[in-house]
Amino acid sequence: MKVIRSMVLVASDPGSADRDAQEVYRRLQEEIRSLGLVEEVVVTTMGCVTRQEAHPLVIIYPEAVAYGPVKPDDVPLLVERHLREGQIVTDRLVPKELFGPISWLSARRGTLPAEQRVVLRRAGVIDPEDIEDYIIYGGYEALGKALTQMTPDEVVGEISNAGLRGRGGAGFPTGLKWRFVARENRTPKYVICNADESEPGTFKDRLILEGDPHSVIEAMVITGYAVGASEGYIYVRGEYQLAQARLRKAIAQAREMGFLGENIFGSGFDFDIHIHSGAGAYICGEETALIESIEGKRGEPRARPPYPTTHGLWGQPTVVNNVETLANVPPIIQNGADWYRQFGTPHSPGTKVYTILGNVNVTGLIEVPMGITLREVIAIYGKGIRNGATFKLAQTGGSSGSIIPASLQDTPMDFDSYARAEVSLGSGALLICDENTCAVDLTRVLLNFFRKESCGKCTPCRVGTERAYRILTDIAEGRGTLSGIEELEMLIGGLRQLSNCGLGQAAAVPVRDILRHFRAEVEAHIKLGVCPVGVCPMSERQLVVA
């Protein structure tokens, strides 16, 4: 097994590719080869969400030094000084204010005091296309422990005791879901990884899959063992080409080394995984629509009950878990429930991966203990609101997430605290908006997304989202009436109570929250005929609101 002393990660995102990232990658390999460092240094690519000014980014481990923007002509200097002489080239470092992929900077003590990486502990550290790297960093140890030292019931019990809750947005107890499937006597049973991440601003699962694909594969095998399933599917968004390629490669490697297939670890347990590429429909993120899609049907949600735990894929008992949820499984099995409970809050243990977007100085990806506050996220990781503006609101969980006003920014970000505040944590996409954001304009944009992505199966969702969008458009363009607000409130009730699936119900959430927290601003558009922050088309009129 190869042991390396340094790993060089080169950004491979489209923005970096436009700035000669591939040439930087090629020159790195060439220089390393010419200096005879091939056996000691590995060069690979990484996903990158840093600011454009830092493209292309190059990170060198184990020092976790970030260089950028790196030009092809910088490569000989970096290889000679850093990789051969062990000196950091300070005048090529990424300027501090441009640090975007902040999860990769945890080694810089004092910069990210609260970050705790469980799910992302290997992302950006290992070569995601090399199973040996994964094994060196403890990969497949949890699977070995589960299959050789634990009964299926003990595995379910460990996950239950850890208090792991679904990270896709619902927060349902994972161990309880597994137990529902485990107690079913019918076979075959299935395990599905929901990797159809399709809401604007949500991409944490993509980065987990691209950075550490084996962690999800290992988790699915453990899940299969726990519930008595021998087959799994990863339903991955069609646009996630890099994630799909790495998953396929990881599955092939796992089969070759005996971590997938028949008689894994000599335990007599068989399990294999298939990739199913989505076609880009938002609705397929809903678990029953996803199941319909795998079965070759149109991706539309099923009426529930029965639930997938008893009548899932092809009518059989099925576990459907989100990518981030599954990525928590191996470390829990490996280290135990008590270890996991040291992170987070008593009723929401563990960590949460967030993507930070919007009007903050630093955007990117973080993994922090459950219970952190929005104020801390903005101040510590976002480095404050851009241009010194004032924080106005945040949306959690993509387009279907709750609108969090500034008055709730000190509420602990965990499932129960947010539920008590009548908001939801969602999937973890944090859209941070400053005082220049118009509540009406934001909600109109969100409803435009929902009306276009509604699968159309049920009338409340199909008609309700369209009608709500038209009312908000009227308000934004100066044709709004107070009766329109009353109609919006009626539509909210219809969407939440009568929509066939959670996605139609979620479409009502941003409208509900905007009317709850920013009703005066909405009414100002109607009563005064102006947009208080000067965003809506009616803003050509004079601003008169204090």
C-alpha positions as CSV (number, residue, x, y, z in Angstrom):
1,M,0.0,0.0,0.0
2,K,1.3,3.4,-1.0
3,V,2.1,6.0,1.7
4,I,2.5,9.6,0.6
5,R,3.9,12.6,2.3
6,S,2.0,15.4,0.5
7,M,-1.2,15.7,-1.4
8,V,-1.8,18.5,-3.9
9,L,-5.5,19.4,-4.7
10,V,-6.2,21.5,-7.7
11,A,-9.7,23.1,-8.1
12,S,-11.6,21.6,-11.0
13,D,-14.8,23.7,-11.0
14,P,-15.9,25.4,-14.2
15,G,-14.7,28.8,-12.9
16,S,-11.2,27.5,-12.3
17,A,-11.2,25.6,-15.6
18,D,-11.7,28.9,-17.4
19,R,-8.6,30.2,-15.7
20,D,-6.1,27.5,-16.8
21,A,-6.7,25.1,-13.9
22,Q,-6.1,22.1,-16.2
23,E,-2.8,23.6,-17.3
24,V,-1.9,24.1,-13.6
25,Y,-2.7,20.5,-13.0
26,R,-0.6,19.3,-15.9
27,R,2.4,21.5,-15.0
28,L,2.2,20.2,-11.4
29,Q,2.4,16.6,-12.6
30,E,5.2,17.5,-15.0
31,E,7.3,19.4,-12.3
32,I,6.8,16.7,-9.7
33,R,7.8,14.0,-12.1
34,S,10.9,15.9,-13.2
35,L,12.1,16.3,-9.6
36,G,11.5,12.6,-8.9
37,L,8.7,13.2,-6.3
38,V,6.1,11.0,-7.9
39,E,6.3,8.3,-5.2
40,E,5.9,10.9,-2.4
41,V,3.4,13.5,-3.8
42,V,-0.1,12.9,-5.2
43,V,-1.8,15.4,-7.3
44,T,-5.6,15.3,-7.7
45,T,-8.6,17.5,-8.3
46,M,-11.2,18.9,-6.0
47,G,-14.5,20.7,-6.1
48,C,-14.2,24.3,-5.2
49,V,-16.7,26.9,-4.0
50,T,-14.3,29.7,-3.2
51,R,-14.6,33.3,-4.6
52,Q,-13.9,33.7,-8.3
53,E,-10.9,35.9,-7.5
54,A,-9.1,33.0,-6.0
55,H,-9.5,30.7,-9.0
56,P,-7.8,28.4,-9.6
57,L,-7.1,27.3,-6.0
58,V,-4.4,24.9,-5.1
59,I,-4.3,23.3,-1.6
60,I,-1.3,21.4,-0.3
61,Y,-1.7,18.9,2.6
62,P,-0.7,18.0,5.3
63,E,0.0,21.7,6.0
64,A,-3.5,22.7,4.6
65,V,-1.9,25.7,2.8
66,A,-4.2,27.3,0.2
67,Y,-2.6,29.0,-2.8
68,G,-4.5,31.1,-5.3
69,P,-5.1,32.3,-7.9
70,V,-2.4,30.0,-9.2
71,K,-1.1,30.5,-12.7
72,P,0.8,27.8,-14.7
73,D,4.0,29.9,-14.4
74,D,3.7,29.7,-10.6
75,V,3.9,25.9,-10.5
76,P,7.7,25.5,-10.7
77,L,8.1,27.8,-7.7
78,L,5.5,26.0,-5.6
79,V,6.9,22.6,-6.3
80,E,10.5,23.6,-5.6
81,R,9.9,25.7,-2.5
82,H,6.9,23.9,-0.9
83,L,7.1,20.3,-2.0
84,R,10.9,20.0,-2.2
85,E,12.2,22.4,0.4
86,G,9.2,22.4,2.7
87,Q,8.8,26.2,2.8
88,I,5.5,28.0,2.4
89,V,5.4,30.5,-0.5
90,T,3.7,33.3,1.3
91,D,3.4,35.7,-1.6
92,R,1.2,33.1,-3.4
93,L,-1.2,32.4,-0.6
94,V,-4.9,33.1,-1.1
95,P,-5.7,36.5,0.4
96,K,-7.6,36.0,3.7
97,E,-10.6,37.9,2.5
98,L,-11.0,35.5,-0.4
99,F,-11.1,32.3,1.6
100,G,-14.3,30.6,0.4
101,P,-14.1,26.8,0.9
102,I,-13.9,27.4,4.6
103,S,-14.3,23.8,5.6
104,W,-10.8,23.2,4.3
105,L,-9.3,25.7,6.6
106,S,-10.0,24.0,9.9
107,A,-6.2,23.5,10.4
108,R,-5.8,27.2,10.8
109,R,-6.5,27.5,14.5
110,G,-8.3,30.6,15.6
111,T,-10.0,31.0,12.3
112,L,-12.8,28.5,12.7
113,P,-13.1,27.8,16.4
114,A,-16.3,25.9,16.4
115,E,-16.0,23.8,13.3
116,Q,-16.2,20.1,13.9
117,R,-15.8,17.7,10.9
118,V,-17.4,14.3,11.1
119,V,-19.0,13.9,7.7
120,L,-16.4,16.0,5.9
121,R,-13.4,14.7,7.9
122,R,-11.8,13.2,4.8
123,A,-13.1,15.6,2.1
124,G,-10.2,17.6,0.7
125,V,-7.8,15.4,2.6
126,I,-7.8,12.1,0.6
127,D,-7.9,11.4,-3.1
128,P,-11.6,10.5,-3.6
129,E,-10.7,8.2,-6.5
130,D,-8.3,6.1,-4.5
131,I,-9.8,3.5,-2.2
132,E,-6.4,3.0,-0.6
133,D,-6.5,6.6,0.7
134,Y,-9.9,5.9,2.1
135,I,-8.7,2.8,3.9
136,I,-5.6,4.6,5.3
137,Y,-7.9,7.1,6.9
138,G,-10.0,4.4,8.6
139,G,-12.3,3.6,5.8
140,Y,-14.3,0.4,5.9
141,E,-13.3,-0.2,9.5
142,A,-16.9,0.5,10.6
143,L,-18.2,-2.0,8.1
144,G,-15.8,-4.6,9.4
145,K,-16.9,-4.0,12.9
146,A,-20.5,-4.2,12.1
147,L,-20.3,-7.4,10.1
148,T,-17.9,-9.2,12.5
149,Q,-18.7,-7.9,15.9
150,M,-22.3,-6.7,15.9
151,T,-25.7,-8.2,15.2
152,P,-28.1,-6.3,12.9
153,D,-30.2,-5.4,15.9
154,E,-27.1,-4.0,17.7
155,V,-26.3,-1.8,14.6
156,V,-29.8,-0.4,14.6
157,G,-29.6,0.1,18.3
158,E,-26.3,2.0,18.0
159,I,-27.7,4.4,15.4
160,S,-30.9,4.9,17.6
161,N,-28.8,5.5,20.7
162,A,-26.7,8.1,18.8
163,G,-29.8,10.0,18.1
164,L,-29.0,10.5,14.4
165,R,-31.9,12.4,12.7
166,G,-32.4,12.7,8.9
167,R,-30.3,15.5,7.4
168,G,-32.4,15.9,4.3
169,G,-34.7,18.4,6.1
170,A,-37.3,16.3,7.9
171,G,-35.2,15.3,10.9
172,F,-36.9,11.9,11.3
173,P,-35.0,9.6,13.7
174,T,-32.8,7.4,11.5
175,G,-32.7,4.4,13.9
176,L,-36.5,4.3,14.1
177,K,-36.8,4.3,10.3
178,W,-34.3,1.4,10.1
179,R,-36.2,-0.5,12.8
180,F,-39.4,-0.2,10.8
181,V,-37.7,-1.9,7.8
182,A,-35.8,-4.4,9.9
183,R,-38.9,-5.8,11.5
184,E,-40.6,-6.5,8.1
185,N,-40.3,-10.2,7.2
186,R,-40.8,-9.7,3.5
187,T,-37.8,-9.9,1.2
188,P,-36.2,-8.5,-0.8
189,K,-35.6,-5.2,1.0
190,Y,-33.8,-2.2,-0.4
191,V,-31.6,0.7,0.7
192,I,-31.8,3.9,-1.3
193,C,-29.5,6.9,-1.0
194,N,-31.3,10.1,-2.0
195,A,-28.7,12.2,-3.8
196,D,-31.2,14.1,-5.9
197,E,-30.2,17.5,-4.5
198,S,-32.0,20.0,-6.5
199,E,-33.0,23.2,-4.7
200,P,-31.2,26.4,-5.6
201,G,-28.3,27.0,-3.2
202,T,-28.1,23.4,-1.9
203,F,-25.0,21.5,-2.9
204,K,-23.6,20.0,0.3
205,D,-24.4,16.4,-0.7
206,R,-22.6,16.9,-4.0
207,L,-19.5,17.9,-2.2
208,I,-19.7,14.9,0.2
209,L,-20.1,12.6,-2.8
210,E,-17.3,14.2,-4.7
211,G,-14.9,14.4,-1.7
212,D,-15.6,11.1,0.0
213,P,-17.7,8.7,-2.1
214,H,-16.7,5.6,-0.2
215,S,-18.2,6.9,3.0
216,V,-21.7,6.7,1.5
217,I,-21.0,3.3,0.0
218,E,-19.8,2.0,3.3
219,A,-22.8,3.4,5.1
220,M,-25.2,1.8,2.6
221,V,-23.7,-1.6,3.2
222,I,-24.0,-1.1,6.9
223,T,-27.6,-0.1,6.5
224,G,-28.3,-3.1,4.4
225,Y,-26.9,-5.4,7.0
226,A,-28.9,-3.7,9.8
227,V,-32.3,-4.0,8.0
228,G,-31.8,-7.2,6.1
229,A,-31.4,-5.7,2.6
230,S,-29.0,-7.0,-0.1
231,E,-29.4,-4.4,-2.7
232,G,-29.1,-0.6,-2.8
233,Y,-29.6,2.3,-5.2
234,I,-28.0,5.7,-5.3
235,Y,-30.4,8.1,-7.0
236,V,-28.1,10.9,-8.0
237,R,-28.9,14.1,-9.7
238,G,-28.2,13.9,-13.4
239,E,-26.2,17.2,-13.5
240,Y,-23.8,15.8,-10.9
241,Q,-21.5,14.2,-13.5
242,L,-18.3,14.3,-11.4
243,A,-20.1,12.8,-8.4
244,Q,-21.5,10.1,-10.6
245,A,-18.1,9.3,-12.1
246,R,-16.5,9.1,-8.7
247,L,-19.3,6.9,-7.3
248,R,-19.1,4.5,-10.2
249,K,-15.3,4.3,-9.7
250,A,-15.7,3.8,-6.0
251,I,-18.3,1.1,-6.4
252,A,-16.0,-0.8,-8.8
253,Q,-13.0,-0.4,-6.4
254,A,-15.2,-1.6,-3.5
255,R,-16.3,-4.7,-5.5
256,E,-12.8,-5.5,-6.4
257,M,-11.6,-5.4,-2.8
258,G,-14.5,-7.4,-1.5
259,F,-16.4,-4.6,0.3
260,L,-19.4,-5.1,-2.0
261,G,-20.7,-8.2,-3.5
262,E,-21.0,-11.7,-2.0
263,N,-19.8,-12.8,1.5
264,I,-18.4,-9.4,2.6
265,F,-15.7,-9.9,5.2
266,G,-16.5,-13.6,5.2
267,S,-19.7,-12.9,7.1
268,G,-22.0,-14.5,4.6
269,F,-23.7,-11.1,4.0
270,D,-24.2,-10.0,0.4
271,F,-24.8,-6.5,-0.8
272,D,-24.4,-4.5,-4.0
273,I,-25.2,-1.0,-5.2
274,H,-26.5,0.5,-8.4
275,I,-26.3,4.1,-9.6
276,H,-29.5,5.7,-11.0
277,S,-29.1,9.0,-12.7
278,G,-32.0,11.5,-12.3
279,A,-33.3,13.5,-15.2
280,G,-33.4,16.8,-13.4
281,A,-36.9,16.9,-12.0
282,Y,-37.1,18.7,-8.6
283,I,-40.0,16.4,-7.5
284,C,-37.7,13.4,-7.6
285,G,-36.1,14.6,-4.4
286,E,-39.3,13.5,-2.7
287,E,-38.8,9.9,-1.7
288,T,-41.8,8.3,-3.2
289,A,-41.4,10.2,-6.5
290,L,-37.8,9.0,-6.5
291,I,-38.9,5.4,-6.1
292,E,-41.3,5.8,-9.0
293,S,-38.5,7.1,-11.1
294,I,-36.2,4.1,-10.3
295,E,-39.0,1.8,-11.2
296,G,-39.1,3.4,-14.7
297,K,-42.2,5.5,-14.2
298,R,-42.9,9.2,-14.3
299,G,-41.4,10.8,-11.2
300,E,-44.6,11.7,-9.2
301,P,-45.2,11.2,-5.5
302,R,-47.3,8.4,-4.2
303,A,-50.1,8.9,-1.7
304,R,-49.0,8.0,1.8
305,P,-49.6,5.8,3.8
306,P,-48.3,3.2,3.1
307,Y,-44.8,4.5,3.6
308,P,-41.6,3.2,1.9
309,T,-40.5,1.4,5.0
310,T,-43.2,-1.2,4.3
311,H,-44.1,-0.5,0.6
312,G,-41.2,1.1,-1.1
313,L,-39.2,0.1,-4.2
314,W,-41.3,-2.4,-6.1
315,G,-43.6,-2.6,-3.2
316,Q,-41.0,-4.0,-0.8
317,P,-39.6,-2.6,2.5
318,T,-37.2,0.2,1.7
319,V,-34.9,2.5,3.6
320,V,-34.5,5.9,2.0
321,N,-31.8,8.1,3.5
322,N,-30.2,11.3,2.5
323,V,-26.4,11.5,1.6
324,E,-25.4,13.4,4.7
325,T,-27.5,11.2,7.0
326,L,-25.7,8.1,5.6
327,A,-22.3,9.7,5.8
328,N,-22.8,9.9,9.6
329,V,-23.3,6.2,9.9
330,P,-19.7,4.8,9.6
331,P,-18.2,7.2,12.3
332,I,-21.1,6.3,14.7
333,I,-20.5,2.6,14.3
334,Q,-16.8,3.0,14.4
335,N,-16.7,5.3,17.6
336,G,-20.0,4.5,19.3
337,A,-23.2,6.4,20.2
338,D,-21.6,8.1,23.2
339,W,-18.8,9.6,21.1
340,Y,-21.4,11.0,18.6
341,R,-23.5,12.5,21.4
342,Q,-20.6,14.7,22.5
343,F,-21.4,16.9,19.5
344,G,-24.5,19.0,19.2
345,T,-27.5,19.2,21.6
346,P,-29.2,16.4,23.7
347,H,-32.1,16.1,21.2
348,S,-30.2,16.9,18.1
349,P,-26.8,15.2,18.5
350,G,-24.0,15.4,16.0
351,T,-22.9,18.0,13.4
352,K,-24.6,19.6,10.4
353,V,-23.1,20.6,7.1
354,Y,-24.2,24.0,5.8
355,T,-23.7,25.9,2.6
356,I,-23.4,29.6,3.2
357,L,-24.5,31.9,0.4
358,G,-25.8,35.4,-0.1
359,N,-24.7,38.8,1.2
360,V,-21.8,37.7,3.5
361,N,-18.2,38.4,3.0
362,V,-17.2,34.7,2.8
363,T,-19.4,32.0,1.2
364,G,-18.7,28.3,1.3
365,L,-19.2,25.1,3.2
366,I,-18.9,24.4,6.9
367,E,-19.6,21.5,9.2
368,V,-20.4,22.6,12.8
369,P,-22.1,21.1,15.9
370,M,-25.9,21.2,15.9
371,G,-27.0,24.1,18.1
372,I,-24.8,26.8,16.7
373,T,-26.7,30.1,16.1
374,L,-27.2,31.9,12.9
375,R,-25.5,34.9,14.4
376,E,-22.4,32.8,15.0
377,V,-22.5,31.4,11.4
378,I,-22.7,34.8,9.9
379,A,-20.0,36.4,12.2
380,I,-17.5,33.6,12.4
381,Y,-17.8,31.8,9.1
382,G,-19.4,34.4,6.8
383,K,-17.1,37.1,8.2
384,G,-20.1,39.4,8.6
385,I,-22.5,41.0,6.2
386,R,-20.9,42.3,3.0
387,N,-20.3,46.1,2.7
388,G,-21.2,46.6,6.3
389,A,-24.9,46.2,5.6
390,T,-27.4,45.0,8.2
391,F,-28.6,41.4,8.4
392,K,-32.3,41.2,7.5
393,L,-33.2,37.5,7.0
394,A,-32.0,34.1,6.2
395,Q,-33.6,31.2,4.4
396,T,-32.7,27.7,5.6
397,G,-32.9,24.6,3.5
398,G,-33.1,26.0,-0.1
399,S,-36.3,27.3,-1.7
400,S,-38.6,25.4,0.6
401,G,-36.9,26.5,3.7
402,S,-38.1,28.8,6.4
403,I,-37.5,32.5,6.4
404,I,-35.6,33.4,9.6
405,P,-35.8,37.1,10.6
406,A,-33.0,38.9,12.5
407,S,-35.0,38.5,15.7
408,L,-34.5,34.8,15.6
409,Q,-30.8,34.8,14.8
410,D,-29.8,33.7,18.3
411,T,-32.1,30.6,18.3
412,P,-30.0,27.4,18.5
413,M,-29.9,25.8,15.1
414,D,-31.3,22.3,16.0
415,F,-34.5,20.5,15.1
416,D,-36.3,21.1,18.4
417,S,-35.3,24.8,19.0
418,Y,-36.3,25.7,15.5
419,A,-39.6,23.8,15.8
420,R,-40.4,25.8,18.9
421,A,-39.7,29.0,17.0
422,E,-42.1,27.7,14.3
423,V,-39.4,27.5,11.7
424,S,-37.5,24.6,10.2
425,L,-33.8,23.8,9.8
426,G,-34.2,22.3,6.3
427,S,-31.4,20.7,4.4
428,G,-28.7,23.2,5.5
429,A,-28.5,25.7,2.7
430,L,-28.2,29.1,4.3
431,L,-29.2,32.0,2.1
432,I,-28.1,35.2,4.0
433,C,-29.9,38.4,3.0
434,D,-29.1,41.9,4.0
435,E,-31.3,45.0,4.4
436,N,-31.4,45.6,0.7
437,T,-33.4,42.4,0.1
438,C,-37.1,42.9,-0.7
439,A,-39.4,40.4,1.1
440,V,-41.9,40.5,-1.8
441,D,-39.2,40.1,-4.5
442,L,-37.6,37.2,-2.7
443,T,-40.9,35.3,-2.2
444,R,-41.9,35.9,-5.8
445,V,-38.6,34.4,-7.0
446,L,-39.1,31.4,-4.8
447,L,-42.7,30.8,-6.0
448,N,-41.5,31.1,-9.6
449,F,-39.3,28.2,-8.9
450,F,-42.1,26.1,-7.4
451,R,-44.6,26.8,-10.1
452,K,-42.2,25.6,-12.7
453,E,-41.0,22.6,-10.8
454,S,-44.4,21.4,-9.6
455,C,-45.0,18.0,-11.1
456,G,-48.6,18.9,-11.6
457,K,-50.1,15.7,-10.2
458,C,-52.2,17.4,-7.5
459,T,-54.3,20.6,-8.1
460,P,-53.4,22.4,-4.8
461,C,-49.7,22.4,-5.8
462,R,-50.1,22.9,-9.5
463,V,-52.7,25.8,-9.3
464,G,-51.7,27.1,-5.9
465,T,-48.1,27.9,-6.7
466,E,-49.1,29.5,-10.0
467,R,-51.8,31.7,-8.3
468,A,-49.5,32.7,-5.4
469,Y,-46.8,33.7,-7.9
470,R,-49.3,35.9,-9.9
471,I,-50.5,37.6,-6.7
472,L,-46.9,38.4,-5.6
473,T,-46.1,39.7,-9.1
474,D,-49.1,42.0,-8.9
475,I,-47.8,43.3,-5.6
476,A,-44.3,43.8,-6.9
477,E,-45.6,45.7,-9.9
478,G,-47.9,48.0,-8.1
479,R,-51.2,46.2,-8.8
480,G,-51.5,44.5,-5.5
481,T,-54.5,44.7,-3.2
482,L,-55.1,43.8,0.5
483,S,-57.5,41.2,-0.6
484,G,-54.6,39.6,-2.5
485,I,-52.8,39.1,0.9
486,E,-56.0,37.4,2.2
487,E,-56.0,35.2,-0.9
488,L,-52.3,34.3,-0.2
489,E,-53.2,33.3,3.3
490,M,-55.9,31.0,2.0
491,L,-53.5,29.5,-0.6
492,I,-51.0,28.8,2.1
493,G,-53.5,26.8,4.0
494,G,-54.5,24.9,0.9
495,L,-50.9,24.1,-0.1
496,R,-50.0,22.9,3.4
497,Q,-53.1,20.8,4.0
498,L,-54.1,19.5,0.6
499,S,-50.9,19.0,-1.4
500,N,-50.1,15.4,-2.2
501,C,-46.5,15.5,-1.0
502,G,-44.1,17.5,1.2
503,L,-42.8,19.5,-1.7
504,G,-46.1,21.2,-2.4
505,Q,-46.6,21.7,1.3
506,A,-43.1,23.3,1.5
507,A,-43.9,25.8,-1.2
508,A,-46.2,27.5,1.3
509,V,-43.5,28.0,3.9
510,P,-41.7,31.1,2.5
511,V,-45.0,32.8,1.8
512,R,-46.2,32.0,5.4
513,D,-43.0,33.3,6.9
514,I,-42.8,36.5,4.9
515,L,-46.4,37.4,5.9
516,R,-45.6,36.5,9.5
517,H,-42.4,38.4,9.8
518,F,-42.5,41.1,7.1
519,R,-46.2,41.8,6.6
520,A,-45.7,45.6,7.0
521,E,-43.2,45.6,4.2
522,V,-45.6,43.6,2.0
523,E,-48.4,46.0,2.8
524,A,-46.2,49.0,2.1
525,H,-46.1,47.8,-1.5
526,I,-49.9,48.0,-1.7
527,K,-50.8,50.9,0.6
528,L,-48.0,53.2,-0.3
529,G,-47.2,52.0,-3.8
530,V,-43.5,51.7,-3.3
531,C,-40.9,49.0,-2.6
532,P,-39.3,50.0,0.7
533,V,-35.9,48.8,-0.3
534,G,-36.1,49.9,-4.0
535,V,-36.0,46.4,-5.6
536,C,-39.5,45.9,-7.2
537,P,-40.5,47.4,-10.5
538,M,-42.6,50.0,-8.7
539,S,-39.4,51.4,-7.3
540,E,-39.3,54.0,-10.1
541,R,-41.7,55.9,-7.8
542,Q,-40.3,58.0,-4.9
543,L,-39.4,56.1,-1.8
544,V,-41.5,57.4,1.1
545,V,-41.2,54.7,3.8
546,A,-39.0,55.5,6.7
